[in-house]
Each structure stands twice: as C-alpha cells, then as structure tokens.
Amino acid sequence: MAVNKGYSATSRTLHWTMALLLISMLFLGLSMVQSLAVWQVEAVALHKSFGFLALLLVVVRLINKAFSVTPELPNELPAIQRLAASITHLGLYIAMILMPLSGWLMQNADGRVIQVFGLFTLPNLVDADIKYFAFFRELHGITAWLFLAMIFMHISAALYHGLIKQDGVMSAMLTGKK
C-alpha cells in the first residue's frame, strides 16, 4: 500500500527549491506583463537572472534524477492515475526547460542580452528578428499558463494523496519516508 522508498535529500531539496523559485518566477512574470510600474526594469532583470538559474537547476535535477531511485507509486493506483502522473511529470520537466529557454530566445530575438545578476552575459542564441521575437514571446506566454495548470494538478494530486489517500506518495517528497 505504501511507497517502497522515499526520495533522497538531494532530490527533495532540488524539488522544493525549484518549486519556490518557479512559482515565484511565474507570478513575477505575470505581474510584469500587466504593469508598467517603476519596479518593472529591476523585476525584468531579476526575472532573466533567476530564469537562467532555473535552467541550470533543471539540468542538475535531471542529472540527479538519472542517478537516483524514484519511489514506486502505490500498487492500488489505477492505471489512468499512473498515466496522468507520468504525463504531468513529463510536462513539468518540459515546461521547466521550455520556459527559461523560450525567454532567453525571446530576449535575443528582440536584440537584448541577458545579464546574469550583473556577473556575466549569456551568448545570443538567435539573431534579432521580430518574427522570432513574436514566436518566442507567444511560446513563453502559452508555456507559462500550461505550466501553472500542471503545477495546480501536481499540487492537487499531492494533497489528495497526502490528506485523503494517505498512501505515502506525498510523504515520500516531504520527509523522504514512506
């Protein structure tokens, strides 16, 4: 009935660090689109820097995932829920890569560079082109909304397993124990 093994401390730390970072980034991004306030220039610069950090962390997370054991889902879990969990996790990883990458490409296509915390400048991946800018801007926005929907589904499923089913799925990520 319970999960065979919990997640490692490294996996849990990466999960919760990225959860906080990505949810903050999504809400900051949504607020920036709706505002022309004086704080927007600094917010955009921070958004770009933290976006690059998120991209680095997802690479670290994928490497960690390749070398870590993922706890099994409970045997009683219906096949449709297993499929939904797999699709949602895959979608979350795709979004974690696509969000910062599309933002980087969008900025390059607009002729802008990305300074990371004022320490270094990222290379341009594409030449400035309004058509590319429009495409990557739209991709960034659509991905953000899909990402938010998947995060909502992920949190809802975790709460369902933790509070209602109490089958060890949620505690595997919270405490590393079944």
MODELLER restraints for C-alpha pairs under 7 A, 6 or more apart:
rsr = mdl.restraints
at = mdl.atoms
rsr.add(forms.Gaussian(group=physical.xy_distance, feature=features.Distance(at['CA:1:A'], at['CA:74:A']), mean=5.53, stdev=0.5))
rsr.add(forms.Gaussian(group=physical.xy_distance, feature=features.Distance(at['CA:1:A'], at['CA:75:A']), mean=6.45, stdev=0.5))
rsr.add(forms.Gaussian(group=physical.xy_distance, feature=features.Distance(at['CA:1:A'], at['CA:76:A']), mean=6.87, stdev=0.5))
rsr.add(forms.Gaussian(group=physical.xy_distance, feature=features.Distance(at['CA:1:A'], at['CA:167:A']), mean=6.40, stdev=0.5))
rsr.add(forms.Gaussian(group=physical.xy_distance, feature=features.Distance(at['CA:2:A'], at['CA:74:A']), mean=5.80, stdev=0.5))
rsr.add(forms.Gaussian(group=physical.xy_distance, feature=features.Distance(at['CA:2:A'], at['CA:167:A']), mean=5.18, stdev=0.5))
rsr.add(forms.Gaussian(group=physical.xy_distance, feature=features.Distance(at['CA:2:A'], at['CA:168:A']), mean=5.16, stdev=0.5))
rsr.add(forms.Gaussian(group=physical.xy_distance, feature=features.Distance(at['CA:2:A'], at['CA:178:A']), mean=6.09, stdev=0.5))
rsr.add(forms.Gaussian(group=physical.xy_distance, feature=features.Distance(at['CA:3:A'], at['CA:71:A']), mean=6.22, stdev=0.5))
rsr.add(forms.Gaussian(group=physical.xy_distance, feature=features.Distance(at['CA:3:A'], at['CA:72:A']), mean=5.83, stdev=0.5))
rsr.add(forms.Gaussian(group=physical.xy_distance, feature=features.Distance(at['CA:3:A'], at['CA:73:A']), mean=5.95, stdev=0.5))
rsr.add(forms.Gaussian(group=physical.xy_distance, feature=features.Distance(at['CA:3:A'], at['CA:74:A']), mean=5.65, stdev=0.5))
rsr.add(forms.Gaussian(group=physical.xy_distance, feature=features.Distance(at['CA:3:A'], at['CA:168:A']), mean=5.37, stdev=0.5))
rsr.add(forms.Gaussian(group=physical.xy_distance, feature=features.Distance(at['CA:3:A'], at['CA:169:A']), mean=6.15, stdev=0.5))
rsr.add(forms.Gaussian(group=physical.xy_distance, feature=features.Distance(at['CA:3:A'], at['CA:178:A']), mean=5.24, stdev=0.5))
rsr.add(forms.Gaussian(group=physical.xy_distance, feature=features.Distance(at['CA:4:A'], at['CA:71:A']), mean=6.04, stdev=0.5))
rsr.add(forms.Gaussian(group=physical.xy_distance, feature=features.Distance(at['CA:4:A'], at['CA:72:A']), mean=6.15, stdev=0.5))
rsr.add(forms.Gaussian(group=physical.xy_distance, feature=features.Distance(at['CA:4:A'], at['CA:178:A']), mean=6.59, stdev=0.5))
rsr.add(forms.Gaussian(group=physical.xy_distance, feature=features.Distance(at['CA:5:A'], at['CA:71:A']), mean=5.14, stdev=0.5))
rsr.add(forms.Gaussian(group=physical.xy_distance, feature=features.Distance(at['CA:5:A'], at['CA:177:A']), mean=6.43, stdev=0.5))
rsr.add(forms.Gaussian(group=physical.xy_distance, feature=features.Distance(at['CA:5:A'], at['CA:178:A']), mean=5.91, stdev=0.5))
rsr.add(forms.Gaussian(group=physical.xy_distance, feature=features.Distance(at['CA:6:A'], at['CA:71:A']), mean=5.81, stdev=0.5))
rsr.add(forms.Gaussian(group=physical.xy_distance, feature=features.Distance(at['CA:6:A'], at['CA:172:A']), mean=4.17, stdev=0.5))
rsr.add(forms.Gaussian(group=physical.xy_distance, feature=features.Distance(at['CA:6:A'], at['CA:173:A']), mean=6.70, stdev=0.5))
rsr.add(forms.Gaussian(group=physical.xy_distance, feature=features.Distance(at['CA:6:A'], at['CA:176:A']), mean=4.07, stdev=0.5))
rsr.add(forms.Gaussian(group=physical.xy_distance, feature=features.Distance(at['CA:6:A'], at['CA:177:A']), mean=4.58, stdev=0.5))
rsr.add(forms.Gaussian(group=physical.xy_distance, feature=features.Distance(at['CA:6:A'], at['CA:178:A']), mean=5.63, stdev=0.5))
rsr.add(forms.Gaussian(group=physical.xy_distance, feature=features.Distance(at['CA:7:A'], at['CA:70:A']), mean=6.53, stdev=0.5))
rsr.add(forms.Gaussian(group=physical.xy_distance, feature=features.Distance(at['CA:7:A'], at['CA:71:A']), mean=6.59, stdev=0.5))
rsr.add(forms.Gaussian(group=physical.xy_distance, feature=features.Distance(at['CA:7:A'], at['CA:172:A']), mean=5.69, stdev=0.5))
rsr.add(forms.Gaussian(group=physical.xy_distance, feature=features.Distance(at['CA:7:A'], at['CA:173:A']), mean=5.81, stdev=0.5))
rsr.add(forms.Gaussian(group=physical.xy_distance, feature=features.Distance(at['CA:7:A'], at['CA:176:A']), mean=4.82, stdev=0.5))
rsr.add(forms.Gaussian(group=physical.xy_distance, feature=features.Distance(at['CA:8:A'], at['CA:176:A']), mean=6.14, stdev=0.5))
rsr.add(forms.Gaussian(group=physical.xy_distance, feature=features.Distance(at['CA:9:A'], at['CA:176:A']), mean=6.95, stdev=0.5))
rsr.add(forms.Gaussian(group=physical.xy_distance, feature=features.Distance(at['CA:11:A'], at['CA:64:A']), mean=6.98, stdev=0.5))
rsr.add(forms.Gaussian(group=physical.xy_distance, feature=features.Distance(at['CA:12:A'], at['CA:173:A']), mean=5.81, stdev=0.5))
rsr.add(forms.Gaussian(group=physical.xy_distance, feature=features.Distance(at['CA:14:A'], at['CA:61:A']), mean=6.49, stdev=0.5))
rsr.add(forms.Gaussian(group=physical.xy_distance, feature=features.Distance(at['CA:25:A'], at['CA:47:A']), mean=6.54, stdev=0.5))
rsr.add(forms.Gaussian(group=physical.xy_distance, feature=features.Distance(at['CA:26:A'], at['CA:144:A']), mean=6.70, stdev=0.5))
rsr.add(forms.Gaussian(group=physical.xy_distance, feature=features.Distance(at['CA:32:A'], at['CA:40:A']), mean=6.19, stdev=0.5))
rsr.add(forms.Gaussian(group=physical.xy_distance, feature=features.Distance(at['CA:48:A'], at['CA:114:A']), mean=6.55, stdev=0.5))
rsr.add(forms.Gaussian(group=physical.xy_distance, feature=features.Distance(at['CA:49:A'], at['CA:115:A']), mean=6.81, stdev=0.5))
rsr.add(forms.Gaussian(group=physical.xy_distance, feature=features.Distance(at['CA:49:A'], at['CA:116:A']), mean=4.50, stdev=0.5))
rsr.add(forms.Gaussian(group=physical.xy_distance, feature=features.Distance(at['CA:49:A'], at['CA:117:A']), mean=5.61, stdev=0.5))
rsr.add(forms.Gaussian(group=physical.xy_distance, feature=features.Distance(at['CA:51:A'], at['CA:100:A']), mean=5.16, stdev=0.5))
rsr.add(forms.Gaussian(group=physical.xy_distance, feature=features.Distance(at['CA:52:A'], at['CA:100:A']), mean=6.30, stdev=0.5))
rsr.add(forms.Gaussian(group=physical.xy_distance, feature=features.Distance(at['CA:55:A'], at['CA:97:A']), mean=6.17, stdev=0.5))
rsr.add(forms.Gaussian(group=physical.xy_distance, feature=features.Distance(at['CA:55:A'], at['CA:100:A']), mean=5.98, stdev=0.5))
rsr.add(forms.Gaussian(group=physical.xy_distance, feature=features.Distance(at['CA:58:A'], at['CA:96:A']), mean=6.61, stdev=0.5))
rsr.add(forms.Gaussian(group=physical.xy_distance, feature=features.Distance(at['CA:58:A'], at['CA:97:A']), mean=6.97, stdev=0.5))
rsr.add(forms.Gaussian(group=physical.xy_distance, feature=features.Distance(at['CA:73:A'], at['CA:169:A']), mean=6.88, stdev=0.5))
rsr.add(forms.Gaussian(group=physical.xy_distance, feature=features.Distance(at['CA:74:A'], at['CA:167:A']), mean=6.99, stdev=0.5))
rsr.add(forms.Gaussian(group=physical.xy_distance, feature=features.Distance(at['CA:88:A'], at['CA:150:A']), mean=6.31, stdev=0.5))
rsr.add(forms.Gaussian(group=physical.xy_distance, feature=features.Distance(at['CA:92:A'], at['CA:147:A']), mean=6.65, stdev=0.5))
rsr.add(forms.Gaussian(group=physical.xy_distance, feature=features.Distance(at['CA:92:A'], at['CA:150:A']), mean=6.60, stdev=0.5))
rsr.add(forms.Gaussian(group=physical.xy_distance, feature=features.Distance(at['CA:95:A'], at['CA:143:A']), mean=6.45, stdev=0.5))
rsr.add(forms.Gaussian(group=physical.xy_distance, feature=features.Distance(at['CA:95:A'], at['CA:147:A']), mean=6.00, stdev=0.5))
rsr.add(forms.Gaussian(group=physical.xy_distance, feature=features.Distance(at['CA:99:A'], at['CA:140:A']), mean=5.85, stdev=0.5))
rsr.add(forms.Gaussian(group=physical.xy_distance, feature=features.Distance(at['CA:99:A'], at['CA:143:A']), mean=6.46, stdev=0.5))
rsr.add(forms.Gaussian(group=physical.xy_distance, feature=features.Distance(at['CA:99:A'], at['CA:144:A']), mean=6.92, stdev=0.5))
rsr.add(forms.Gaussian(group=physical.xy_distance, feature=features.Distance(at['CA:102:A'], at['CA:136:A']), mean=5.53, stdev=0.5))
rsr.add(forms.Gaussian(group=physical.xy_distance, feature=features.Distance(at['CA:102:A'], at['CA:139:A']), mean=6.74, stdev=0.5))
rsr.add(forms.Gaussian(group=physical.xy_distance, feature=features.Distance(at['CA:102:A'], at['CA:140:A']), mean=5.52, stdev=0.5))
rsr.add(forms.Gaussian(group=physical.xy_distance, feature=features.Distance(at['CA:103:A'], at['CA:140:A']), mean=6.13, stdev=0.5))
rsr.add(forms.Gaussian(group=physical.xy_distance, feature=features.Distance(at['CA:105:A'], at['CA:125:A']), mean=6.43, stdev=0.5))
rsr.add(forms.Gaussian(group=physical.xy_distance, feature=features.Distance(at['CA:105:A'], at['CA:126:A']), mean=6.54, stdev=0.5))
rsr.add(forms.Gaussian(group=physical.xy_distance, feature=features.Distance(at['CA:105:A'], at['CA:136:A']), mean=6.49, stdev=0.5))
rsr.add(forms.Gaussian(group=physical.xy_distance, feature=features.Distance(at['CA:106:A'], at['CA:133:A']), mean=5.03, stdev=0.5))
rsr.add(forms.Gaussian(group=physical.xy_distance, feature=features.Distance(at['CA:106:A'], at['CA:136:A']), mean=4.89, stdev=0.5))
rsr.add(forms.Gaussian(group=physical.xy_distance, feature=features.Distance(at['CA:106:A'], at['CA:137:A']), mean=5.67, stdev=0.5))
rsr.add(forms.Gaussian(group=physical.xy_distance, feature=features.Distance(at['CA:107:A'], at['CA:113:A']), mean=6.55, stdev=0.5))
rsr.add(forms.Gaussian(group=physical.xy_distance, feature=features.Distance(at['CA:108:A'], at['CA:124:A']), mean=5.64, stdev=0.5))
rsr.add(forms.Gaussian(group=physical.xy_distance, feature=features.Distance(at['CA:108:A'], at['CA:125:A']), mean=6.68, stdev=0.5))
rsr.add(forms.Gaussian(group=physical.xy_distance, feature=features.Distance(at['CA:108:A'], at['CA:126:A']), mean=5.91, stdev=0.5))
rsr.add(forms.Gaussian(group=physical.xy_distance, feature=features.Distance(at['CA:108:A'], at['CA:127:A']), mean=6.49, stdev=0.5))
rsr.add(forms.Gaussian(group=physical.xy_distance, feature=features.Distance(at['CA:108:A'], at['CA:128:A']), mean=6.03, stdev=0.5))
rsr.add(forms.Gaussian(group=physical.xy_distance, feature=features.Distance(at['CA:109:A'], at['CA:126:A']), mean=6.06, stdev=0.5))
rsr.add(forms.Gaussian(group=physical.xy_distance, feature=features.Distance(at['CA:109:A'], at['CA:127:A']), mean=5.70, stdev=0.5))
rsr.add(forms.Gaussian(group=physical.xy_distance, feature=features.Distance(at['CA:109:A'], at['CA:128:A']), mean=3.99, stdev=0.5))
rsr.add(forms.Gaussian(group=physical.xy_distance, feature=features.Distance(at['CA:109:A'], at['CA:129:A']), mean=5.12, stdev=0.5))
rsr.add(forms.Gaussian(group=physical.xy_distance, feature=features.Distance(at['CA:109:A'], at['CA:130:A']), mean=6.65, stdev=0.5))
rsr.add(forms.Gaussian(group=physical.xy_distance, feature=features.Distance(at['CA:109:A'], at['CA:132:A']), mean=5.72, stdev=0.5))
rsr.add(forms.Gaussian(group=physical.xy_distance, feature=features.Distance(at['CA:109:A'], at['CA:133:A']), mean=4.72, stdev=0.5))
rsr.add(forms.Gaussian(group=physical.xy_distance, feature=features.Distance(at['CA:110:A'], at['CA:128:A']), mean=5.33, stdev=0.5))
rsr.add(forms.Gaussian(group=physical.xy_distance, feature=features.Distance(at['CA:110:A'], at['CA:129:A']), mean=6.55, stdev=0.5))
rsr.add(forms.Gaussian(group=physical.xy_distance, feature=features.Distance(at['CA:110:A'], at['CA:130:A']), mean=6.66, stdev=0.5))
rsr.add(forms.Gaussian(group=physical.xy_distance, feature=features.Distance(at['CA:110:A'], at['CA:133:A']), mean=5.63, stdev=0.5))
rsr.add(forms.Gaussian(group=physical.xy_distance, feature=features.Distance(at['CA:111:A'], at['CA:128:A']), mean=4.73, stdev=0.5))
rsr.add(forms.Gaussian(group=physical.xy_distance, feature=features.Distance(at['CA:113:A'], at['CA:121:A']), mean=6.81, stdev=0.5))
rsr.add(forms.Gaussian(group=physical.xy_distance, feature=features.Distance(at['CA:113:A'], at['CA:122:A']), mean=6.88, stdev=0.5))
rsr.add(forms.Gaussian(group=physical.xy_distance, feature=features.Distance(at['CA:113:A'], at['CA:124:A']), mean=6.90, stdev=0.5))
rsr.add(forms.Gaussian(group=physical.xy_distance, feature=features.Distance(at['CA:114:A'], at['CA:121:A']), mean=5.58, stdev=0.5))
rsr.add(forms.Gaussian(group=physical.xy_distance, feature=features.Distance(at['CA:114:A'], at['CA:122:A']), mean=5.51, stdev=0.5))
rsr.add(forms.Gaussian(group=physical.xy_distance, feature=features.Distance(at['CA:115:A'], at['CA:121:A']), mean=4.37, stdev=0.5))
rsr.add(forms.Gaussian(group=physical.xy_distance, feature=features.Distance(at['CA:115:A'], at['CA:122:A']), mean=6.42, stdev=0.5))
rsr.add(forms.Gaussian(group=physical.xy_distance, feature=features.Distance(at['CA:158:A'], at['CA:170:A']), mean=5.41, stdev=0.5))
rsr.add(forms.Gaussian(group=physical.xy_distance, feature=features.Distance(at['CA:161:A'], at['CA:167:A']), mean=6.07, stdev=0.5))
rsr.add(forms.Gaussian(group=physical.xy_distance, feature=features.Distance(at['CA:161:A'], at['CA:169:A']), mean=6.02, stdev=0.5))
rsr.add(forms.Gaussian(group=physical.xy_distance, feature=features.Distance(at['CA:161:A'], at['CA:170:A']), mean=6.07, stdev=0.5))
rsr.add(forms.Gaussian(group=physical.xy_distance, feature=features.Distance(at['CA:162:A'], at['CA:168:A']), mean=6.91, stdev=0.5))
rsr.add(forms.Gaussian(group=physical.xy_distance, feature=features.Distance(at['CA:162:A'], at['CA:169:A']), mean=6.76, stdev=0.5))
rsr.add(forms.Gaussian(group=physical.xy_distance, feature=features.Distance(at['CA:162:A'], at['CA:170:A']), mean=4.97, stdev=0.5))
rsr.add(forms.Gaussian(group=physical.xy_distance, feature=features.Distance(at['CA:162:A'], at['CA:171:A']), mean=6.86, stdev=0.5))
rsr.add(forms.Gaussian(group=physical.xy_distance, feature=features.Distance(at['CA:168:A'], at['CA:178:A']), mean=4.79, stdev=0.5))
rsr.add(forms.Gaussian(group=physical.xy_distance, feature=features.Distance(at['CA:171:A'], at['CA:177:A']), mean=6.15, stdev=0.5))
rsr.add(forms.Gaussian(group=physical.xy_distance, feature=features.Distance(at['CA:171:A'], at['CA:178:A']), mean=6.04, stdev=0.5))
rsr.add(forms.Gaussian(group=physical.xy_distance, feature=features.Distance(at['CA:172:A'], at['CA:178:A']), mean=5.29, stdev=0.5))
